[in-house]
Amino acid sequence: MNTKVERLPLASEARPALRLEQLRIRIAARLQMGLYGKFTRYGLCRDLSMPFEAPHAKIPLEVRRASASDLDAVLDLNDPANSAQDRIEIAWRRAFAEKGAQRCYVAVDLRDNTPCYVHWLFNAADTPFLQQFPNLPRLAPHEALLEDCYTSVKYRGLGIMAEAMARIAERAADIGCSHVITFVDQQNIASLKGCQRAGFDPHLLHHRTQLAFGLVQKNSFVPLAANDPRRTLKF
Ligand SMILES: CC(C)(COP(=O)(O)OP(=O)(O)OC[C@H]1O[C@@H](n2cnc3c(N)ncnc32)[C@H](O)[C@@H]1OP(=O)(O)O)[C@@H](O)C(=O)NCCC(=O)NCCS
């Protein structure tokens, strides 16, 4: 089993103007968080021992480990199709990669080899990196975490998340995991639908209370009772 992973250097690391723009967007997003906020996310889980057939996107896809140029292509801050929210999502993910997030996967549109989707996969061996993020739980040895997916704007609504996430989740078996978890804001219906189509169902709630622009956080992870109707909710 080869678990060696490499950090991916992004173009922004060599381009100060791009780096400054990322920083500006992230500071503005932090300020938007305000002095106080309370949020709930669903924790969703897929048990890899349960038979599941990955759905097919509306375009042919290859799923493989991402290179730095794949990340630069999908997380394109200057894509004119980006909304203000997309720019925040991109700036956050670029910073995540620059901090050393490893084991990123990409989905590539096989019609013209365009990278169109990214998603990071972690296991308990990544704890030293993950523990700098208080909103993520400590992983058990059998658990993998899928974090921070992103579909390029012009590729949305083609079922790419559902197929790519389903196939990336299966790679967790190669790093010794039997269960894969992920977290999604309760309001992010597109992502919740994608997760469910990729074989994930809600199994816990993550409550976060934050103060001072998110700089102070209190997080709790509360399993849903076995008979809680949210376990079988269809998004
Ligand atoms: C969430 C996200 C990854 C979904 O990607 P995707 O590849 O478009 O997902 P799918 O094609 O599998 O579609 C899932 C749902 O997305 C919704 N959707 C979102 N944007 C859409 C668009 N531009 N056109 C059509 N449907 C869209 C649809 O409701 C679709 O459900 P439906 O098929 O019942 O209509 C993508 O919207 C994204 O990158 N968002 C910003 C980052 C983010 O929120 N990441 C998730 C963090 S948990």
Ligand as a Chemical Component Dictionary entry (heavy atoms), coordinates in Angstrom:
data_LIG
# 
_chem_comp.id                   LIG 
_chem_comp.type                 NON-POLYMER 
_chem_comp.pdbx_formal_charge   0 
_chem_comp.three_letter_code    LIG 
# 
loop_
_chem_comp_atom.comp_id 
_chem_comp_atom.atom_id 
_chem_comp_atom.alt_atom_id 
_chem_comp_atom.type_symbol 
_chem_comp_atom.charge 
_chem_comp_atom.model_Cartn_x 
_chem_comp_atom.model_Cartn_y 
_chem_comp_atom.model_Cartn_z 
_chem_comp_atom.pdbx_ordinal 
LIG C1  C1  C 0 -21.811 21.439 -5.010  1  
LIG C2  C2  C 0 -21.185 21.223 -6.374  2  
LIG C3  C3  C 0 -19.810 20.547 -6.193  3  
LIG C4  C4  C 0 -22.106 20.304 -7.198  4  
LIG O1  O1  O 0 -21.417 19.987 -8.397  5  
LIG P1  P1  P 0 -22.140 19.403 -9.698  6  
LIG O2  O2  O 0 -21.090 18.606 -10.429 7  
LIG O3  O3  O 0 -22.850 20.462 -10.413 8  
LIG O4  O4  O 0 -23.194 18.412 -9.059  9  
LIG P2  P2  P 0 -24.278 17.545 -9.846  10 
LIG O5  O5  O 0 -24.238 17.801 -11.326 11 
LIG O6  O6  O 0 -24.106 16.136 -9.334  12 
LIG O7  O7  O 0 -25.678 18.201 -9.392  13 
LIG C5  C5  C 0 -26.179 18.205 -8.100  14 
LIG C6  C6  C 0 -27.270 19.255 -8.050  15 
LIG O8  O8  O 0 -26.621 20.498 -8.238  16 
LIG C7  C7  C 0 -27.586 21.471 -8.587  17 
LIG N1  N1  N 0 -26.937 22.493 -9.412  18 
LIG C8  C8  C 0 -26.024 23.340 -8.913  19 
LIG N2  N2  N 0 -25.583 24.171 -9.849  20 
LIG C9  C9  C 0 -26.206 23.880 -10.988 21 
LIG C10 C10 C 0 -26.178 24.418 -12.301 22 
LIG N3  N3  N 0 -25.403 25.459 -12.616 23 
LIG N4  N4  N 0 -26.960 23.873 -13.222 24 
LIG C11 C11 C 0 -27.742 22.828 -12.896 25 
LIG N5  N5  N 0 -27.814 22.272 -11.685 26 
LIG C12 C12 C 0 -27.060 22.791 -10.719 27 
LIG C13 C13 C 0 -28.714 20.769 -9.201  28 
LIG O9  O9  O 0 -29.826 21.037 -8.352  29 
LIG C14 C14 C 0 -28.324 19.303 -9.137  30 
LIG O10 O10 O 0 -29.431 18.566 -8.760  31 
LIG P3  P3  P 0 -30.533 18.071 -9.870  32 
LIG O11 O11 O 0 -29.784 17.146 -10.773 33 
LIG O12 O12 O 0 -31.575 17.386 -9.066  34 
LIG O13 O13 O 0 -31.051 19.267 -10.583 35 
LIG C15 C15 C 0 -21.011 22.555 -7.146  36 
LIG O14 O14 O 0 -22.257 23.232 -7.147  37 
LIG C16 C16 C 0 -19.926 23.452 -6.543  38 
LIG O15 O15 O 0 -18.744 23.302 -6.857  39 
LIG N6  N6  N 0 -20.343 24.400 -5.665  40 
LIG C17 C17 C 0 -19.403 25.298 -4.991  41 
LIG C18 C18 C 0 -18.542 24.582 -3.943  42 
LIG C19 C19 C 0 -19.356 23.760 -2.963  43 
LIG O16 O16 O 0 -20.427 24.161 -2.495  44 
LIG N7  N7  N 0 -18.800 22.567 -2.626  45 
LIG C20 C20 C 0 -19.426 21.659 -1.696  46 
LIG C21 C21 C 0 -18.839 21.836 -0.337  47 
LIG S1  S1  S 0 -19.563 20.690 0.800   48 
# 
loop_
_chem_comp_bond.comp_id 
_chem_comp_bond.atom_id_1 
_chem_comp_bond.atom_id_2 
_chem_comp_bond.value_order 
_chem_comp_bond.pdbx_ordinal 
LIG C1  C2  SING 1  
LIG C2  C3  SING 2  
LIG C2  C4  SING 3  
LIG C2  C15 SING 4  
LIG C4  O1  SING 5  
LIG O1  P1  SING 6  
LIG P1  O2  DOUB 7  
LIG P1  O3  SING 8  
LIG P1  O4  SING 9  
LIG O4  P2  SING 10 
LIG P2  O5  DOUB 11 
LIG P2  O6  SING 12 
LIG P2  O7  SING 13 
LIG O7  C5  SING 14 
LIG C5  C6  SING 15 
LIG C6  O8  SING 16 
LIG C6  C14 SING 17 
LIG O8  C7  SING 18 
LIG C7  N1  SING 19 
LIG C7  C13 SING 20 
LIG N1  C8  SING 21 
LIG N1  C12 SING 22 
LIG C8  N2  DOUB 23 
LIG N2  C9  SING 24 
LIG C9  C10 SING 25 
LIG C9  C12 DOUB 26 
LIG C10 N3  SING 27 
LIG C10 N4  DOUB 28 
LIG N4  C11 SING 29 
LIG C11 N5  DOUB 30 
LIG N5  C12 SING 31 
LIG C13 O9  SING 32 
LIG C13 C14 SING 33 
LIG C14 O10 SING 34 
LIG O10 P3  SING 35 
LIG P3  O11 DOUB 36 
LIG P3  O12 SING 37 
LIG P3  O13 SING 38 
LIG C15 O14 SING 39 
LIG C15 C16 SING 40 
LIG C16 O15 DOUB 41 
LIG C16 N6  SING 42 
LIG N6  C17 SING 43 
LIG C17 C18 SING 44 
LIG C18 C19 SING 45 
LIG C19 O16 DOUB 46 
LIG C19 N7  SING 47 
LIG N7  C20 SING 48 
LIG C20 C21 SING 49 
LIG C21 S1  SING 50 
# 
